[in-house]
Amino acid sequence: MTLKEPLPVAPGTADARAGQPHRATAWPEARAAAARAGASARAGRAPLGVPLGQALGQVLAEPLLALTDLPPFDTSAMDGWAVAGPGPWAVRGEDAVLAGQAPEAEAADGEAVRIATGARVPAGTTAVVRAEHARTEPAPADPARAGRAVLHALREVVPGQDIRPRGQECRTGDELLPAGTVVTPAVLGLAAAAGYDELPVPPRPRVEILVLGDELLTTGLPHDGLIRDALGPMLGPWLAALGADVLATRRIGDEAEELYAAVTGSAADLVLTTGGTAAGPVDHVHGVLDKAGATLLVDGVKVRPGHPMLLARLAPEPTRPEPTRAEPTRAEPTRPEPTRAESLPAESTRAEPPHVRHLVGLPGNPLAAVSGLLTLAQPLLAALTGAAAAAPAPPRVPVRDEVPGHPYDTRLVPVVRRGGRAVPLRYNGPAMLRGIAAADGLAVVPPGGARPGQELDVLDLPWPAAEGAVPAQGACFT
């Protein structure tokens, strides 16, 4: 299909660059640029209050401060007896102080009251004697203790023993955890104990996926030059595992105007395209970005597979100040009726920061697209969600076999880890997914390759790999 109005050819577009040397970004620098872009976009995003039950796996957007003392009052650390003063003690009543109950009266010197673990100790209590460290005997003839059993300690009683004093764990306002902490089940428990119903977390980045190409089928077997779309089913779940809210996966043909409308009309924080980033006759991504006023942050990366990937900052959406009505004033008796213009609501000049959006252009070949996902999209999303601060550095693992490298570019090779070593897998060509489907990571191979035993960074995949899942493909190089 021909364009109704051709897109302009500007410096830096695919057509303008055709036949010219490509100035790509080194792989580490590309990842750093993506992380900076995500951090910059996150700066204007206010955190959300998420109920505890929905916060698991997210990241604290603010420090977790104690809303109360922990424990909030002196409590018994054991089942036993709350005693006041030196023993032996006269037992007060038959009922025990239970957790969740307030003691009825202050303990007087020489008294003991049965108490349960976690119960608030009566005022005046000097110690808790564990049940197994005490014995009782019937009431003595002493008139002062008539009718009251007597408690004897079987071990020395130290003032304060087995009492958890108020504020032992924290005081109100103490920082319990810093911002950037991943919310684990233990964090949820601590937050609940500290008085939280919600946790402040960054909003989940909204992502829209645009799968480009007239040659793609969504069902059935390949035929007549048409192939199955492998990226549409894969990218959405992958991005969701990285903490994104995937708004939609749309399929768009090789039509520049349709792509332009989809990119500029998207409400997503990140638009992800597949294919169309090179300089072929239907590779429209560069031209669309030029027409949309986007800024290229990364235009090609020195990595194999996936070198035609790109990262762009889209032109910000125009901001409109939210209208607010002016405070009504009391009309003077002699003031004439206001004109229509005067009676219109006044508009506030304050506006929210512009919505910063980005586009990551992935190559169309499946493994090359995975390379672009891990190189550009993953660091950007990690910065947007705040996960980057909590993420450990990629583990360094010795490679079992020699891995040939590219003369000038980084290589990303699917591997499985066995016996403390990274085993490279076959089927690692740009169009292949068989290797990555069995892998638990991608080894970062420097230019020139790696020798057996050399330690390499391994980029983990956001899901567990099945132990022993090295199929018949075996090692990548033998």
C-alpha positions as CSV (number, residue, x, y, z in Angstrom):
1,M,0.0,0.0,0.0
2,T,1.4,3.4,-0.9
3,L,1.4,6.4,1.5
4,K,-1.1,9.1,0.9
5,E,1.5,11.6,2.0
6,P,5.1,10.4,2.2
7,L,6.9,10.7,5.5
8,P,9.7,13.3,5.4
9,V,13.3,12.1,4.9
10,A,15.3,13.8,7.6
11,P,18.9,13.3,8.7
12,G,19.1,10.3,10.9
13,T,16.2,8.4,9.2
14,A,16.6,5.0,7.8
15,D,16.4,6.2,4.2
16,A,18.9,9.0,4.8
17,R,21.3,6.6,6.5
18,A,21.1,3.8,3.8
19,G,24.5,3.0,2.6
20,Q,26.3,5.0,5.3
21,P,28.3,3.6,8.2
22,H,26.1,2.9,11.3
23,R,27.2,4.6,14.5
24,A,26.0,2.2,17.1
25,T,26.3,2.4,20.9
26,A,28.4,0.0,22.9
27,W,26.3,-2.5,24.8
28,P,27.0,-1.4,28.4
29,E,26.5,2.2,27.4
30,A,23.1,1.3,25.8
31,R,21.9,-0.4,29.0
32,A,23.0,2.6,31.0
33,A,21.2,5.0,28.7
34,A,18.0,3.0,29.1
35,A,18.3,3.0,32.9
36,R,18.8,6.8,32.8
37,A,15.8,7.2,30.6
38,G,13.6,5.2,33.0
39,A,14.9,7.0,36.1
40,S,14.2,10.4,34.4
41,A,10.7,9.3,33.5
42,R,10.0,8.0,37.0
43,A,10.9,11.4,38.7
44,G,7.5,12.9,37.8
45,R,5.4,9.8,38.7
46,A,3.7,10.0,42.1
47,P,3.7,6.8,44.1
48,L,0.4,4.8,44.6
49,G,-1.0,3.5,47.8
50,V,-1.6,-0.3,47.2
51,P,-3.3,-2.6,49.6
52,L,-1.0,-5.0,51.4
53,G,-2.5,-8.0,49.5
54,Q,-1.6,-6.5,46.2
55,A,1.9,-5.2,46.9
56,L,3.9,-8.4,46.9
57,G,6.8,-8.3,44.5
58,Q,6.7,-4.5,44.0
59,V,9.2,-2.0,45.4
60,L,8.7,0.5,48.2
61,A,8.6,4.0,46.7
62,E,9.2,5.6,50.0
63,P,10.9,4.5,53.3
64,L,8.8,2.4,55.5
65,L,8.4,4.3,58.8
66,A,6.9,2.8,61.9
67,L,3.4,4.2,62.6
68,T,3.5,2.8,66.2
69,D,5.9,1.5,68.8
70,L,6.6,-2.3,68.4
71,P,5.5,-3.8,70.5
72,P,2.9,-1.1,71.3
73,F,2.8,-2.0,75.0
74,D,4.7,-4.3,77.4
75,T,3.8,-7.9,76.6
76,S,4.6,-11.3,77.9
77,A,7.1,-13.3,75.9
78,M,5.9,-16.6,77.5
79,D,3.0,-18.4,79.0
80,G,3.4,-18.2,82.7
81,W,2.9,-15.8,85.6
82,A,3.1,-12.0,85.7
83,V,4.6,-11.3,89.1
84,A,5.2,-8.1,91.1
85,G,8.0,-7.7,93.6
86,P,9.9,-10.6,95.3
87,G,8.3,-14.0,95.7
88,P,6.7,-16.1,96.8
89,W,3.5,-14.5,95.4
90,A,-0.2,-14.8,96.2
91,V,-2.1,-15.9,93.1
92,R,-4.8,-13.4,92.2
93,G,-7.9,-15.0,91.0
94,E,-8.3,-18.0,88.6
95,D,-8.6,-16.2,85.2
96,A,-5.6,-15.5,83.0
97,V,-4.7,-12.3,81.2
98,L,-5.0,-13.3,77.5
99,A,-3.7,-11.7,74.3
100,G,-6.1,-9.0,73.2
101,Q,-7.4,-8.3,76.7
102,A,-6.6,-5.4,78.9
103,P,-5.5,-6.3,82.5
104,E,-8.3,-5.6,84.9
105,A,-6.1,-4.1,87.7
106,E,-2.5,-3.1,88.5
107,A,-0.5,-5.9,90.1
108,A,0.4,-5.2,93.8
109,D,3.7,-6.3,95.3
110,G,3.5,-10.0,96.3
111,E,0.9,-10.8,93.7
112,A,1.0,-13.1,90.6
113,V,-1.5,-13.5,87.8
114,R,-1.6,-16.1,85.1
115,I,-0.7,-14.6,81.7
116,A,-0.6,-15.9,78.1
117,T,2.1,-15.2,75.5
118,G,1.5,-11.9,73.7
119,A,-0.8,-10.5,76.4
120,R,-0.3,-7.1,77.8
121,V,1.3,-7.3,81.3
122,P,-0.5,-5.6,84.2
123,A,0.9,-2.4,85.4
124,G,3.3,-3.0,88.3
125,T,4.6,-6.3,86.9
126,T,8.3,-6.7,87.5
127,A,8.9,-10.1,85.7
128,V,7.2,-13.0,84.0
129,V,7.9,-16.4,85.4
130,R,7.5,-19.2,82.8
131,A,4.9,-21.8,83.7
132,E,7.5,-24.6,83.6
133,H,9.7,-22.7,86.0
134,A,7.1,-22.3,88.8
135,R,4.9,-24.3,91.1
136,T,1.8,-23.5,93.1
137,E,0.7,-24.7,96.5
138,P,-2.6,-24.4,98.4
139,A,-3.3,-21.3,100.4
140,P,-1.4,-21.2,103.7
141,A,-2.9,-20.6,107.1
142,D,-1.6,-17.0,107.0
143,P,-4.7,-14.8,107.3
144,A,-3.2,-12.3,104.9
145,R,-3.2,-15.0,102.2
146,A,-6.3,-16.9,103.2
147,G,-8.0,-18.5,100.2
148,R,-5.2,-17.7,97.8
149,A,-2.8,-20.2,96.4
150,V,0.9,-19.3,96.6
151,L,3.3,-19.3,93.6
152,H,7.0,-20.3,94.1
153,A,9.7,-19.8,91.4
154,L,11.9,-22.8,90.7
155,R,14.7,-20.6,89.3
156,E,16.1,-17.1,90.1
157,V,13.8,-14.4,88.9
158,V,15.5,-11.4,87.3
159,P,13.5,-8.1,87.0
160,G,12.2,-7.7,83.4
161,Q,12.7,-11.3,82.4
162,D,10.4,-12.6,79.6
163,I,8.8,-9.2,79.2
164,R,9.0,-7.6,75.7
165,P,9.1,-3.9,76.6
166,R,7.2,-1.4,74.6
167,G,9.3,-0.1,71.6
168,Q,11.8,-3.0,71.9
169,E,11.7,-3.5,68.1
170,C,11.1,0.1,67.0
171,R,9.7,3.5,68.1
172,T,7.1,5.5,66.2
173,G,8.8,7.2,63.2
174,D,11.8,4.8,63.0
175,E,12.8,3.9,59.5
176,L,12.1,0.1,59.2
177,L,13.1,-0.3,55.5
178,P,14.5,2.1,52.9
179,A,12.9,3.1,49.7
180,G,13.7,0.6,46.9
181,T,13.1,-2.5,49.1
182,V,11.4,-5.3,47.3
183,V,8.1,-6.2,49.0
184,T,8.4,-9.8,50.2
185,P,6.0,-11.8,52.4
186,A,8.2,-10.8,55.4
187,V,7.9,-7.1,54.4
188,L,4.1,-7.4,54.3
189,G,4.1,-8.9,57.8
190,L,6.4,-6.1,59.1
191,A,4.2,-3.4,57.5
192,A,1.1,-4.9,59.0
193,A,2.6,-5.0,62.4
194,A,3.7,-1.4,62.1
195,G,0.2,-0.3,61.3
196,Y,0.0,-0.1,57.5
197,D,-3.0,-1.0,55.4
198,E,-1.4,0.2,52.2
199,L,2.1,0.5,50.9
200,P,3.5,3.3,48.7
201,V,4.8,1.8,45.4
202,P,5.6,3.2,42.0
203,P,2.7,2.9,39.5
204,R,3.2,0.0,37.2
205,P,4.6,1.2,33.8
206,R,2.0,0.9,31.1
207,V,3.3,-0.8,28.0
208,E,1.8,-1.2,24.5
209,I,3.3,-3.7,22.1
210,L,3.1,-3.1,18.3
211,V,4.0,-6.1,16.3
212,L,4.9,-5.0,12.7
213,G,4.8,-6.9,9.5
214,D,2.5,-8.0,6.7
215,E,4.1,-11.5,6.7
216,L,2.9,-12.5,10.1
217,L,0.2,-15.1,10.9
218,T,-1.6,-15.4,14.2
219,T,-2.8,-19.0,13.8
220,G,-2.0,-22.1,11.8
221,L,1.1,-23.3,9.9
222,P,3.4,-21.0,7.9
223,H,2.6,-21.0,4.2
224,D,3.2,-19.0,1.0
225,G,5.9,-16.8,2.5
226,L,3.9,-16.1,5.6
227,I,5.3,-17.0,9.0
228,R,3.8,-17.3,12.5
229,D,4.2,-14.3,14.9
230,A,6.4,-15.6,17.7
231,L,6.9,-12.3,19.4
232,G,3.2,-11.3,20.1
233,P,2.6,-14.3,22.4
234,M,6.0,-14.0,24.0
235,L,6.5,-10.3,24.8
236,G,3.4,-9.6,26.8
237,P,4.0,-12.2,29.5
238,W,7.7,-11.4,29.5
239,L,7.0,-7.7,30.2
240,A,4.4,-8.5,32.8
241,A,7.1,-10.6,34.6
242,L,9.3,-7.4,34.6
243,G,6.6,-5.5,36.4
244,A,4.8,-3.8,33.5
245,D,1.0,-3.4,32.9
246,V,0.6,-4.5,29.3
247,L,-2.3,-2.5,27.9
248,A,-2.5,-4.3,24.5
249,T,-0.6,-6.2,21.9
250,R,-1.5,-4.8,18.4
251,R,-0.5,-6.1,15.0
252,I,0.2,-3.5,12.4
253,G,1.0,-4.1,8.7
254,D,3.9,-2.5,6.8
255,E,2.1,0.8,6.7
256,A,3.9,3.9,7.9
257,E,0.7,6.0,8.5
258,E,-0.9,3.3,10.6
259,L,2.3,3.0,12.7
260,Y,2.5,6.7,13.1
261,A,-1.0,6.9,14.4
262,A,-0.4,4.0,16.8
263,V,2.8,5.5,18.2
264,T,1.5,9.0,18.7
265,G,-1.9,7.9,19.9
266,S,-0.6,5.5,22.6
267,A,-1.2,6.4,26.2
268,A,1.5,3.9,27.3
269,D,4.6,4.9,29.2
270,L,6.6,2.6,26.9
271,V,5.7,1.6,23.3
272,L,7.5,-1.5,22.1
273,T,7.7,-2.2,18.4
274,T,9.0,-5.3,16.7
275,G,10.8,-5.1,13.3
276,G,11.1,-2.1,11.1
277,T,14.3,-0.6,12.8
278,A,16.7,-1.3,9.9
279,A,16.9,0.4,6.5
280,G,14.7,-1.9,4.4
281,P,12.0,-0.7,2.0
282,V,9.2,-1.2,4.7
283,D,11.3,-0.3,7.8
284,H,9.3,2.7,8.8
285,V,10.2,3.1,12.5
286,H,12.9,5.8,12.0
287,G,10.8,7.8,9.7
288,V,7.8,7.7,12.1
289,L,10.0,8.8,15.0
290,D,11.3,11.8,13.0
291,K,7.8,12.8,12.0
292,A,6.6,12.5,15.6
293,G,9.4,14.7,16.9
294,A,11.0,12.0,19.0
295,T,14.6,12.1,20.3
296,L,16.8,9.1,19.5
297,L,18.7,8.1,22.7
298,V,20.2,4.9,21.3
299,D,20.2,4.2,17.6
300,G,21.8,0.7,17.1
301,V,23.8,-1.2,19.7
302,K,27.1,-3.1,19.3
303,V,25.6,-6.4,20.2
304,R,24.8,-9.7,18.4
305,P,22.1,-10.6,17.8
306,G,20.0,-7.5,17.9
307,H,22.2,-4.6,16.7
308,P,19.4,-2.6,14.9
309,M,17.5,-2.0,18.2
310,L,16.8,1.6,19.3
311,L,15.5,3.7,22.1
312,A,13.7,7.0,21.7
313,R,12.0,9.6,23.9
314,L,8.7,10.5,22.4
315,A,7.6,14.1,22.3
316,P,5.7,14.7,25.6
317,E,2.0,14.9,25.5
318,P,0.7,18.5,25.8
319,T,-0.4,19.3,29.3
320,R,-3.6,21.1,30.0
321,P,-4.0,22.8,33.4
322,E,-7.0,21.4,35.3
323,P,-9.7,24.1,35.5
324,T,-10.7,25.1,39.0
325,R,-13.5,27.5,39.9
326,A,-12.4,30.7,41.6
327,E,-13.7,31.4,45.1
328,P,-17.0,33.3,44.9
329,T,-16.9,36.9,46.1
330,R,-19.7,38.9,47.7
331,A,-21.1,41.3,45.1
332,E,-21.3,44.9,46.0
333,P,-24.8,46.4,45.8
334,T,-23.8,48.9,43.1
335,R,-21.7,46.4,41.0
336,P,-23.3,45.6,37.6
337,E,-24.0,42.1,36.6
338,P,-20.9,40.3,35.4
339,T,-20.4,39.7,31.8
340,R,-20.3,36.2,30.4
341,A,-16.5,36.3,30.1
342,E,-16.2,37.4,33.7
343,S,-18.4,34.6,35.0
344,L,-16.4,31.8,33.4
345,P,-14.5,29.7,35.9
346,A,-10.9,30.8,36.4
347,E,-8.3,28.3,35.4
348,S,-5.4,27.3,37.5
349,T,-1.9,27.9,36.1
350,R,-0.5,24.8,37.8
351,A,-0.1,21.6,35.8
352,E,1.2,18.2,36.3
353,P,4.7,17.4,34.9
354,P,4.5,16.3,31.2
355,H,4.0,12.5,30.7
356,V,7.4,11.3,29.6
357,R,7.0,8.4,27.1
358,H,9.6,6.2,25.4
359,L,9.7,3.8,22.5
360,V,12.0,0.7,22.3
361,G,12.3,-0.6,18.8
362,L,13.2,-4.3,18.8
363,P,14.5,-6.2,15.7
364,G,12.0,-8.5,14.1
365,N,14.0,-11.7,14.5
366,P,12.9,-13.5,17.7
367,L,16.2,-14.0,19.5
368,A,17.4,-10.5,18.3
369,A,14.2,-9.1,19.8
370,V,15.0,-10.9,23.2
371,S,18.4,-9.3,23.0
372,G,16.8,-5.9,22.6
373,L,14.3,-6.6,25.4
374,L,17.1,-7.3,27.9
375,T,19.4,-4.6,26.6
376,L,17.0,-1.6,26.5
377,A,13.4,-2.5,27.8
378,Q,14.4,-4.3,30.9
379,P,16.8,-1.6,32.4
380,L,14.2,1.1,31.5
381,L,11.4,-0.7,33.2
382,A,13.6,-1.6,36.2
383,A,14.3,2.1,36.7
384,L,10.6,3.1,36.2
385,T,9.5,0.6,38.8
386,G,12.3,1.3,41.3
387,A,13.5,-2.3,41.0
388,A,16.9,-1.2,39.7
389,A,18.0,0.0,43.1
390,A,17.2,-3.3,44.7
391,A,18.5,-5.5,41.8
392,P,21.9,-7.3,42.4
393,A,24.6,-7.1,39.7
394,P,24.4,-9.9,37.2
395,P,26.1,-13.0,38.6
396,R,29.5,-13.9,37.1
397,V,29.7,-17.6,36.1
398,P,32.6,-19.5,34.5
399,V,31.7,-20.7,31.1
400,R,32.2,-24.4,30.5
401,D,33.1,-24.3,26.8
402,E,34.9,-21.9,24.5
403,V,32.5,-19.4,23.0
404,P,33.5,-17.7,19.8
405,G,32.8,-13.9,19.8
406,H,32.2,-11.2,17.3
407,P,35.3,-9.2,16.4
408,Y,33.9,-5.9,17.6
409,D,30.5,-6.4,19.3
410,T,29.2,-8.0,22.4
411,R,27.4,-11.4,22.0
412,L,24.5,-12.6,24.1
413,V,24.4,-16.4,24.1
414,P,21.7,-18.6,25.8
415,V,23.1,-20.7,28.6
416,V,22.0,-23.1,31.3
417,R,23.9,-23.3,34.6
418,R,25.0,-26.8,35.6
419,G,27.5,-27.6,38.4
420,G,28.4,-23.9,38.9
421,R,29.2,-23.4,35.2
422,A,27.4,-21.8,32.3
423,V,26.8,-24.3,29.4
424,P,26.2,-22.5,26.1
425,L,23.3,-23.9,24.0
426,R,22.9,-24.5,20.3
427,Y,20.3,-22.7,18.2
428,N,21.4,-19.2,19.1
429,G,20.9,-17.6,15.7
430,P,19.0,-14.3,15.5
431,A,15.8,-16.0,14.2
432,M,15.9,-18.9,16.7
433,L,14.0,-19.4,19.9
434,R,14.9,-23.0,20.7
435,G,18.0,-22.1,22.6
436,I,16.4,-19.3,24.8
437,A,13.4,-21.6,25.5
438,A,15.7,-24.0,27.3
439,A,18.0,-21.4,28.9
440,D,18.0,-19.8,32.3
441,G,20.1,-16.8,31.2
442,L,22.1,-15.1,28.5
443,A,25.9,-15.0,28.9
444,V,27.4,-11.7,28.0
445,V,30.4,-12.6,25.7
446,P,32.9,-9.8,25.1
447,P,34.3,-9.0,21.7
448,G,36.7,-11.7,20.7
449,G,34.9,-14.5,22.6
450,A,35.5,-16.4,25.8
451,R,37.8,-19.3,26.7
452,P,36.7,-22.3,28.9
453,G,36.6,-21.3,32.6
454,Q,36.4,-17.6,31.9
455,E,33.9,-15.8,34.1
456,L,31.1,-14.0,32.2
457,D,28.1,-11.9,33.4
458,V,24.9,-13.9,33.0
459,L,21.6,-12.0,32.5
460,D,18.9,-13.9,34.4
461,L,15.5,-14.5,32.9
462,P,12.5,-13.5,34.9
463,W,11.3,-17.0,35.6
464,P,12.8,-20.2,37.0
465,A,14.3,-22.7,34.6
466,A,13.4,-26.4,34.9
467,E,16.4,-28.2,36.5
468,G,17.9,-30.6,34.0
469,A,16.2,-28.9,31.0
470,V,19.2,-29.2,28.7
471,P,17.5,-30.8,25.6
472,A,19.2,-32.9,23.0
473,Q,20.6,-29.8,21.5
474,G,23.4,-30.1,24.1
475,A,26.2,-27.7,24.2
476,C,26.4,-24.9,21.8
477,F,30.0,-25.6,20.7
478,T,31.8,-28.9,20.8
